[in-house]
Amino acid sequence: MPVFVVTKTMRCTWLRAARQVSTTSEPDLSANQNQGDTSNTEQANLTASVEVQTAIELNNTEQGNLTLSTEVESMGLNTTEQGTCTGTIQVRPRGETMGKEIDSISHGLGCPIPIIIKKGKRRPEAPMQAAKLASESGTIMRKNIKIYPNWTKYYKNNGEQLENLKGKLKIKFDINTDSSPVKAACEDILKGGVRQMRYRLKKKYFDGVPANQVRTTSPLKHMSDEEWRQLVDMWSSPEHKDKCAKNQLNREKVKYQQRTGSRSYIAQAYVVDDMHAQEALTSPPVEDGQQAKTSIEAISKVLPKSNTFLRNVGIQQPAAKTPNVVKDLQTELDAKKLESARLQQELERLKAQAQESDAKVDKQAEEIASLRKMAAENQSLLRQMIAFGQSQIAPP
């Protein structure tokens, strides 16, 4: 065990319990208490709570020698004593932080964050939905998804890894994982995520490492050693090295790099459309005798009436005349629009199931027809055999 000798001023109190410390103190109170030499040999076993004003990083259970100045407030005793305390400090470990923001947003909304992906799209249009979907998917893949050498292995076992991703996303979000656009989006997210994770593993554990020092055990908890060795064998093959060299040359030919950051193109297009809609307010066609709208006037049409920016720039908004009934109706209308979008996705799912069931019924009907045909043929063959046998047995 490491030994830490720290000189700090700490406040000890019996009522506040932040960390439990078992201490043995040998106080010297002869100057303040006038108790003679007997106070020098007094030993007291103190169990105190220490609130440290400076950050001292220790393990959960570390033994240390602390030289400190404490102030004991207990049972009417208010003295300052110098001593050496040897004890065990229990540090409370930091809890889980991933996913806390999504939980807080869902708590504020009163429901999980809705994820709506339209037909033909691979990501949600709303930037907040796209960002939260991407971040949560990345967290799930880093913790649970295995990394295979190629994409075809993810289709084995009925797409177990893809179903794992969709199941965990359904827990966090209000998302219909049975709709076709959501399936395509989850597949695209999984394909891009595992490719990026494979690249990071190769960069950290393979590139620049001598062949005899490449690790043979998996660095990930959810991957077996055999699966890790398959990745290493793929990276070591000459075909893969030639492919990497060709891809590097192709990337050097790219003239215009991506400039949208971590935001997807679909979310970026959504933001650009909103920006162009605001620009259209500031530059509409001006008729004779009229003046073009200023930026503040355009912003006043976009911002809500209760925004303080309008009052600060001197724009007086008329008092809101909308009754509460109209506000309730507007809220109900928005809720119905969201519900209609969900019902549309549910309808698409039911249509797909109906088509699958019809296909199964047609296939079963074809199988029944073929069985009947085979049965008829067998019966005809059996009759012919019986007739032939009787003709052979009959006397001449």
N, C-alpha and C positions, 0 to 999 in steps of 0.2 A: 504494500500500500504506500502511495506517495504521502509525504509529510509536508504540510503547508504551514509556514510561520508568517502570520499576517498581523500587522499592527494597525488596527482600525478602531474607531469609536462607534460602539454599538449600543443600542438602547434595549435593555431587557425588561420585559414586563410579563407578569403571570397571566394576564387576562387576554392578551392578543396572541393567537397561535398561528403563526405563518409557517414556521419550521420548528420541528422538535429537535432540541439539542440536549444531550445528557452531559453535564459538565461536573467536574470536580475542582473546587476552588480552594485555594489557600490564601485567605485574605490577610492583609496586614493593616489592622485598624488601630494600632497603638497611638498614632498621632491624633486621630479624630475622636476616638472613643475613650482614650485614656484607660485602657484595660490591662496595661502591663504586658509582660512577656507571654501571658497565657493566650492572648489573641494571635500571636505569631504561630502557634501550633494548632490553632483551631482549624478543623477541616469540615467543610459543609458540602453535602451532596445537593446540588441544585438541578432542577429540571425546568428549563426556561424556554421561552420563545424569543427568537432573535430576528429583528427586522433590520436588515443590512441596507444601508443607503447606497453602497457601491456594489457593482456586479462582481460576484466571485463565482466562477464556474467550477463546480465540483461535481463528482459523480454522485449517483443516487445514494450510495453508502460509502463514504470515504472517511478514514480516520485522519485527523490532523491536529497539530499543536497550534493553537491560536493564542497569541499574546495580545491582549485587548484591554480596553478600559471600559467597564460596564457601570451602569447606574441601576441599582436594584431598588424597585419600588414594590414593597410587599409587606403587609402586616404593619403598616405605619413606619417601616424602616426606610429612610431616605438618605442614603449615604453613597459615597463614591469609593469603590474599592478596586485595588490593583491586584491582578492575579493571573494565573496561567490556567487556561481551560482546555481540557482535552475531551473531545466529544465526537459524536457521529451526527452529521448533517444530512437530512433527507431532503433532496431537491425534487420538487414536483416536476415530472417530465412534461414537456410541451405537448399539447394535444394535437389532434388532426386539424389541419387548416385547409386542405384541399376541399373544394365544394362548399365552403362556408358562405360565399357570396351568393351562389345559386340558391342555397337554402334560405338566406335572408330575403332575397327577391321574391321567392315563392311565398314566404310568410307574409310579405307585404302585399302581394297580389291576392292572397287568400286561396291560391290554387297553384299547381305547378306551372312553370313557364310554358305557354303554348308554342309548339313548333309546327309551322305550316309551310309545307313545301309544295309548290304548284307543279302541275304536270309539265314535263320538259325541263325542269330545273333540277340542279343537284345540290343546291343550298337554299336556305330561307332568304327571302328578299330583305327582311328587316335586319339591319346590322347587329342589333342586340341579340336577336335570336341566332343569327349565324355565328356570332362570337361565342356565345355560351355553348352552343352545340359543338363547336370545334374544340373549345377548351375542355369540356367534359369528356368528349370522345378521346382526346389525347390522354387524359388522366386514366380512363378505363383501359386503353390499349397498353399504356406503360405498365400497368399493374396486373393485367389478366390475359392479354393476347399473346400467343406464342408467335415466334418469328420463324417462318419456313423459308427454304431456299428459293422457292418459286410460288407464283400465285395459284397454280392449279391445285396445290395441296389444301388450300382453304375451302375447296368445294367437297372435300372428302368428309365422310361422317355427317352427311346432310348439312354441310355448312355450319359446323359446330361453333367455330370462332365468330362467324357473322351473327349467328343467333345469340351468342353470348353478348356481343356488343349491343344488339337491338334490345335484348332483355334489360340490360343495365341502363340504357338510355330511357326506356319506358318507365323505369322507376323514378328517374330524376325529372323528366319532362312530361308534358301532356302531348304525346305524339302517337300517331296511328302507325304502328310498325308493319301493318298488313297492307297498306296502300302501295301501289307501284312506285310513285315518286320517292317515298321514304325508303323503300328497299334499295332503289338505285342510289340514293344519296348515302345511305349507310355503307353500301358496297364500295362506293367511290372514296368515302372517308377511310374505310379500312384499308383499301388498296394504297392510298397515299401515305397513311400513317405507318403501315408496316415497312414500306419502302424507305421512309425516313428513319425509322428505328433501326433497320438493317444497316443503313449507311452510317449511323452513329456508332453502332457496335463495331463495325469494321474499322472505323477511324480510331476508336479508342483501344481496341484489343488486338488489331491485326496489322494495320498500316504502320510501317516503321519498326515492327517487332521481329527479331530473328526467328527463323522457322523452328529452332529448337526451344524457343522460349514462349511460343504461342500457347496459351492455356488450353487445356483439354477438358476442363470442367465448365459448366454453364455459369455465367455471371448473373443470370436472372433466376429468381426463385421459381417462376412458373414455366421454366424450360428445362428439359432433361439434358443430361450430358450427351446423349446420343444425338438429339436435335441440334445441339451446339456443334458437335463434330461434323454434322452434315453441312452447316454453314461454313465452317473452316475449310472443309474439302472443296466447297464451291468456290470460295475466295482464292484457294490455292491452284485451281485448275487453269491451264493456259488459255482456254476459251474465254473464261470470265475476265482474265487480265487483258486479253485483246479487245473484248467488248468495252471494258472500262477506258482503255486508251482511245478507242474510236469515239466514245461518248464525250470524252474530254475535248477532243478536237472539234466535235460538233458544237459543244457549248461555247467554244471560243468564237464561233461565227455569229453568235447572237448579237445583234446591234442594239436592240431596244430592250432593256431589262425591265422586269416588273417593278412598278412604282406604287402599287397599292398597299404595300406592307403586308401584314397578316390578314387583311380583309380580303374576302373572296371577290371575284369579279362581279358576281350577281349582287352582292351587297354594295359594292362600289357603284355599280350602275344605278341602284336604287337611290343612293345619296346624290349622284350626279343629276338624276332626274329632278329631285327636290331642289337642288341648287339652280337648275335651269328654270324651274317654275318660279323661284323667287326673283331671278334675273328678269323674267318676263314681266313681273310687276313693275320693275323700275324702268323698263324700256319698252312700253307699249307704243303703238303708233299714235302720234300726237296730231290732233286736228287743228285747223286754223283757229287762232284765238285762245288756245289752251296751252298750259304749261306742263312740262313733263314732271312726273312724280319724283320726289326726292327719295333717297335711301331710307330716311326715317319714316316717311309716309308708307313706303312699301313694307317696312318692318312692322309698322303698327297694324297692318292687315294680317300679318302672320302671327304675331304674338298674341297671347290671350289678353283679355281686357283687364285682368287683375295684375298684370306685370308692372313692376315699379319702374322699369326702364322708360315707359311711355310718360309717366308723370315727371321723371327726372329731366327729360328733354323738352318738356313743356307742352306735350300733347294731352289735351283734356278729352278723355273718353266719356261719352254719355253714360249715365247710370244704366245699369243692366235692367231691362224691362222684361226679361224672360222669366216667366213664373216658374215655380218649382215643378209644376206639372209637366211643362215642356222639357225641363232638364231630366225628369224621370223618364219621359218618353224617349229622349235621345239616348239615355243610358240603356234603356231596354232595347232600343233599335240596334245599338252597337253589340249588345249581348246576343241578339238574334242573328246578326251578321256572322259573328264568330261561331255560333251554333250551326248556322247553315253551312259554313265551310267544313265543320266537322262532319255534318250529316252527308255532305257531298263525298268526302273521303270514305265514310262508312258505306255509302251507296256503291262506290267503285269497288270496295272490298267485297260486298255482297254479289256484285255482278261477276267479279272474277271467280268467286266460289260457285256461282250458278253455272258459269261456263265450264268449270272443272267438273262439276257434278254431271252436266249434260254429256261431256266427253266420256266420263266413266260409264254412264248409262248406255251410250252408243257402243262403247267397246264391249260392254257386257252383252248387249243384244247381238253383236256380231259373233261373240264367242258362243252364245246359245244357239244361234243359227248354224254355225259350223258344227257344233256338237250334234244337233238334230240331223244334219246332213250325213255326218259320219255314222250315226246310229242307223239311219235308213240304209246306207250302203252296207253296213254290217248285217242288217236283217236280210237284205236281198242276197248277199253272199251266203248267209246261213241257209236260206231257202234253197238256193242252187245246190249247196253241198248236200242237203237232206234229200233233195230229189235225185241227185246223182247216186247217193248211197242206196236209195230204194231201188233204183233201176239196176244196180249191181246185185242186190240181194234177190230180186224177183226171179222165179224159175223161167227157163226158156220156154 
